[in-house]
Amino acid sequence: FNQYRFGHESIDDQGITGARLGERFDAIIIPDRSLPSSTGQAIASASRDSPDLPAGWQRESLRNFVEEGGTLITFNRASLLAVDWLGLPVRDLRKSRHSPLPGPHRAILRLSIGRNDDPLALGVGRESAAWFEDGPAFEVVDPQRARVVAFFARSGALVLDGAIPAPLPLRGRGALVEVKYGRGRVIMFAFRAQENGSSHATKPVQLNARQTSGRATP
């Protein structure tokens, strides 16, 4: 965000429940299983010190933020936290496996973009790549509220670098999902979009999420 000069402001856990978040921020980002500690005019980033679910009062503040028109953006396993405490109509097919394969599973995977004219996919093209690190595989339960923006490759090569066991239910599953929630929305990445040195291909999607996160009209 500094590189592209996007305004952002850091806050600690207590700041989540200070003044109404919607009066200060357009979007909040929670990276991989972390609590928000850094937000901005239209963007928020976070520390990686707290891998647990936010406390109840923090969750309530974030829930109100989205319901009132804010955008919550989650990376990798933080997306599963959003599904759980917001009750989103999305499920993780990896989580539902009866016998999960031992990890860790890390690789650069090929993505298929649903629509070139999608506001979240502008500048990406029909294909992209992402750094996968034990993230989810999304399935939309309610298409009226949720939609898949990008899929893990539906055909052709899935793994571009690294190794992923063949039984992992990734092919054709949701890699980037947008969910309507109240007047706001939740944008969930199934991969580590902020991974250093591996995020150039998905950088446009991150920037698009920020650029489209203006406050909703009541």
Salt bridges, closest charged atoms under 4 A:
GLU9 OE2 - ARG24 NH2 2.73
ASP32 OD2 - ARG77 NH2 2.61
ASP32 OD2 - ARG192 NH1 3.14
GLU60 OE1 - ARG63 NH1 2.55
GLU68 OE1 - ARG20 NH2 2.88
ASP84 OD2 - LYS95 NZ 3.56
ASP117 OD1 - ARG115 NE 2.91
ASP118 OD2 - ARG147 NH1 2.32
GLU127 OE2 - ARG110 NH1 2.54
GLU133 OE2 - ARG106 NE 3.63
GLU133 OE1 - ARG192 NE 3.61
ASP134 OD1 - HIS105 ND1 3.37
GLU139 OE1 - ARG91 NE 2.38
GLU178 OE1 - ARG147 NE 2.76
GLU178 OE2 - ARG185 NH1 2.64
GLU195 OE1 - ARG192 NE 2.70
